[in-house]
């Protein structure tokens, strides 16, 4: 037999159902293969871009059915809130299990994604838990930690020059913005450090006497910078 049986009620006999077919139905598994007794899979590879996934299932939906799981192989990594359009039913939000919008990298290119319609939106069933591999950084005297949401925390230690000035370069550049920088001298309570000319890659650091505002050199300074 090639392909699945096409049933018919055409008189006089209609379709003859064989014992092999009934046994196949009793022991069927949804594989998507074109064989009697093996049901269709709600699976396809997505198309689309820019956080708008599109999906064409082999058996078109006549409605978006609550509770029915759908699996697709993602053709791109999302960068934020995302939608999916299944068999031209229109774009519907894909959300996290906590009902919030997707964030960057919740869906990865090539990932097998399972979603389920909740009556309003599609929930991401196999939501990726954050693992240590999602973090990056260097643990050292001068190091950084990059969080999965894109936040970067950097820190370090240096000595100013004889003129009390140091051109600080962060261990890595912030892709967008350095939001906060804290600098402090190590020993002398009568001295303090300030910064200026802050950028994505670093800042200019100065050390001073607190009482007179006179520059003092050869001072050790710690810093911490946070950005994204």
C-alpha positions in Angstrom: 0.0 0.0 0.0 1.3 3.4 -0.9 0.2 6.2 1.4 -2.9 6.2 3.6 -6.3 4.8 2.7 -8.7 7.3 1.4 -12.1 6.4 2.9 -15.3 6.6 0.8 -19.0 6.1 1.3 -19.6 5.6 -2.4 -22.2 2.9 -3.0 -22.6 0.1 -3.2 -19.8 -1.1 -1.0 -18.0 1.9 0.4 -14.4 1.4 1.8 -13.3 -2.0 3.0 -11.5 -1.8 6.3 -8.9 -4.6 6.6 -7.7 -6.3 9.7 -4.3 -4.9 9.2 -5.8 -1.4 9.2 -7.7 -2.0 12.4 -4.6 -3.4 14.1 -2.7 -0.3 13.0 -5.4 1.9 14.5 -5.3 0.0 17.8 -1.6 0.4 18.0 -1.2 3.7 16.3 1.4 6.3 17.1 1.4 9.9 15.9 4.5 9.9 13.7 3.3 12.1 10.8 4.3 9.4 8.3 2.0 8.7 5.4 1.0 5.2 6.6 -2.4 3.9 7.7 -2.9 4.2 11.5 -0.1 6.8 12.0 -1.6 10.2 12.8 -0.4 13.6 11.6 1.9 15.7 13.8 1.2 19.3 14.6 4.8 20.1 13.6 6.6 22.3 11.1 9.7 24.5 10.7 8.8 28.1 11.2 9.5 30.9 8.7 9.3 34.7 9.4 11.7 37.1 11.0 12.0 40.1 13.4 10.2 38.2 16.3 7.3 37.3 14.1 7.2 33.5 13.6 5.0 32.0 10.9 4.0 28.4 10.7 2.2 26.2 8.2 1.1 22.9 9.7 0.6 19.9 7.3 -3.0 19.6 8.4 -4.5 23.1 8.5 -6.3 24.1 11.6 -9.9 25.1 11.3 -9.7 26.9 14.7 -7.1 27.7 17.3 -7.8 25.1 19.9 -7.1 25.6 23.6 -4.9 23.0 25.1 -3.6 21.5 21.9 0.2 21.4 21.8 2.0 22.6 18.7 5.7 22.0 18.0 7.9 23.9 15.6 11.6 24.2 14.8 12.6 27.9 15.2 14.3 29.4 12.2 15.7 32.4 14.1 16.5 33.5 17.7 14.1 36.0 19.2 15.3 39.3 20.5 12.2 40.3 22.5 8.4 40.0 22.6 7.3 37.6 19.8 4.2 36.4 17.9 3.3 33.4 15.8 0.9 33.1 12.9 -0.3 29.6 12.3 -1.9 28.7 9.0 -2.7 32.3 8.4 -5.0 32.7 11.5 -3.2 35.9 12.3 -0.4 36.9 14.7 -0.9 35.8 18.3 1.5 36.5 21.2 3.9 33.9 22.5 4.2 34.3 26.2 6.2 32.9 29.1 4.5 30.5 31.6 4.1 33.5 34.0 2.1 35.3 31.4 4.9 37.9 30.6 6.2 38.6 27.2 9.2 36.7 25.8 12.6 38.2 26.3 15.7 37.9 24.2 16.9 34.3 23.6 13.8 32.6 25.1 13.6 30.9 21.7 16.9 29.9 20.0 17.5 29.3 16.3 17.2 25.6 15.6 15.3 24.9 18.9 12.3 22.6 19.0 9.7 24.8 20.5 6.5 23.6 22.2 3.6 26.0 22.5 0.0 25.6 23.6 -3.0 28.0 23.1 -4.6 29.1 26.3 -7.7 30.7 24.7 -6.0 34.1 24.2 -2.2 33.5 23.6 0.3 30.8 23.0 2.2 29.8 26.1 5.8 28.6 25.7 5.7 25.2 27.3 9.4 24.2 27.1 10.6 27.5 28.6 14.3 27.5 29.0 15.5 27.7 32.6 18.5 29.9 33.2 21.6 27.8 33.5 25.2 28.6 34.4 26.0 28.4 30.7 23.8 31.5 30.2 26.3 33.5 32.2 29.6 34.8 31.0 32.5 36.5 32.7 35.9 36.5 34.2 36.4 36.1 37.9 39.6 38.0 38.7 40.8 41.2 40.4 39.8 43.0 37.2 36.8 41.1 35.9 33.1 41.2 34.8 29.9 39.2 34.9 27.4 39.2 32.1 23.9 38.2 33.0 21.4 36.5 30.7 19.2 39.7 30.4 22.2 41.6 29.0 23.2 43.4 32.3 27.0 43.6 32.7 28.7 44.1 36.1 32.4 45.0 36.0 35.0 45.7 38.7 38.7 46.3 39.1 41.6 47.8 40.9 44.4 50.2 39.8 46.9 52.8 40.8 46.7 56.4 39.7 49.7 58.2 38.3 51.9 60.7 40.0 49.5 63.4 38.9 46.5 61.6 40.5 45.0 60.7 37.1 44.2 57.3 35.6 42.6 56.5 32.2 40.4 53.5 33.1 39.5 51.0 30.5 36.8 48.5 31.5 37.6 44.7 31.0 34.9 44.7 28.2 33.0 47.5 26.5 29.3 48.0 27.4 27.4 47.5 24.2 24.9 50.3 24.9 25.6 52.3 28.1 27.5 52.4 31.4 24.7 53.3 33.8 26.7 53.5 37.1 30.3 53.9 38.1 31.5 53.9 41.7 35.2 54.6 42.6 36.9 54.7 46.0 40.4 55.0 47.3 41.7 52.1 49.2 43.4 53.5 52.4 43.3 57.2 53.1 40.0 58.5 54.5 41.1 62.1 53.9 41.3 61.4 50.2 38.7 60.5 47.6 38.4 59.5 43.9 36.2 61.0 41.2 35.5 60.2 37.6 34.8 62.1 34.4 34.5 61.5 30.6 32.6 58.2 31.2 31.9 56.2 28.1 31.0 52.6 27.1 34.7 51.7 27.3 36.0 53.5 30.4 36.4 56.8 32.2 39.0 59.3 33.5 39.7 58.8 37.2 41.2 61.5 39.6 42.3 61.2 43.2 42.1 64.2 45.5 42.6 65.3 49.1 39.1 65.8 50.6 39.9 68.9 52.6 41.8 71.0 50.0 40.8 69.4 46.7 44.5 69.1 45.7 45.4 66.2 43.4 47.3 63.4 45.0 49.1 60.7 43.0 50.2 57.1 43.3 46.9 56.1 45.0 45.2 52.7 44.8 41.5 52.8 43.7 38.7 50.2 43.4 35.8 50.6 41.0 32.6 49.0 40.1 30.7 49.7 36.8 27.2 48.5 35.8 25.6 48.8 32.4 24.2 46.9 29.4 
